[in-house]
């Protein structure tokens, strides 16, 4: 599956972490280091498998762990409308 950031998402980066404003819900999301890494990589359309591979290289984690984390975050952000299936 390919995904990308929703171009309408309102976000900023502060001290290396992504902060997203969900104005309609009145919520602010603050991403940790790995979620921020995934967000930055998804600025352009990217294959989820590639995200997993890049996360493994960047953070030296096992592929099984990375796959679980990436897939969980991607599903959550698609539900919230912050990621789009490309």
C-alpha positions in Angstrom: 0.0 0.0 0.0 1.2 3.5 -0.8 0.4 6.4 1.5 1.1 10.1 1.7 0.4 13.0 4.0 -2.9 14.7 3.6 -1.9 18.1 2.1 -4.6 19.8 4.2 -3.0 18.6 7.5 -1.9 21.5 9.7 1.4 20.7 11.3 4.7 22.1 12.4 8.0 20.7 13.7 9.4 21.7 17.1 12.6 20.4 18.5 12.6 17.6 16.0 9.1 16.4 16.8 6.0 16.8 14.6 3.0 18.6 16.1 -0.3 18.3 14.3 -3.4 20.4 14.9 -6.7 18.7 14.3 -8.8 21.9 14.5 -12.2 20.3 13.9 -11.6 17.9 16.8 -9.9 20.5 19.0 -6.9 18.1 19.4 -3.2 18.5 19.1 -1.1 15.4 18.4 2.6 15.4 19.3 4.6 12.7 17.6 7.6 10.9 19.1 10.8 10.5 17.2 9.8 7.5 15.2 6.4 8.8 14.3 8.0 12.1 13.3 10.4 10.2 11.1 7.5 8.4 9.4 5.6 11.7 8.9 8.5 13.4 7.3 9.1 10.4 5.0 5.4 10.4 3.9 5.5 14.0 2.6 5.6 12.4 -0.8 3.9 9.1 -1.8 5.7 6.2 -0.3 5.2 2.5 -0.1 4.6 1.3 3.5 7.2 -1.5 3.0 9.8 1.1 2.2 8.9 3.1 5.3 9.4 -0.1 7.4 12.8 -0.7 5.7 13.9 2.9 6.3 12.7 2.8 9.9 14.8 -0.3 10.5 17.9 1.3 9.1 17.5 4.6 10.9 16.6 3.2 14.3 18.3 -0.2 14.2 15.2 -2.1 15.0 14.0 -5.6 14.0 11.8 -5.7 10.9 9.0 -7.4 12.8 8.9 -4.6 15.4 9.2 -1.9 12.8 6.4 -3.4 10.7 4.0 -3.5 13.7 4.8 0.1 14.7 4.6 1.5 11.1 1.4 -0.4 10.3 -0.3 0.7 13.5 0.6 4.3 13.0 -0.4 4.3 9.3 -3.8 2.8 10.1 -4.4 5.3 12.9 -3.5 8.3 10.7 -5.6 7.0 7.8 -8.6 6.8 10.2 -7.9 10.4 11.3 -7.6 11.6 7.7 -4.0 12.7 8.2 -2.7 10.0 5.7 -4.2 9.3 2.4 -3.9 6.1 0.5 -2.2 6.9 -2.8 
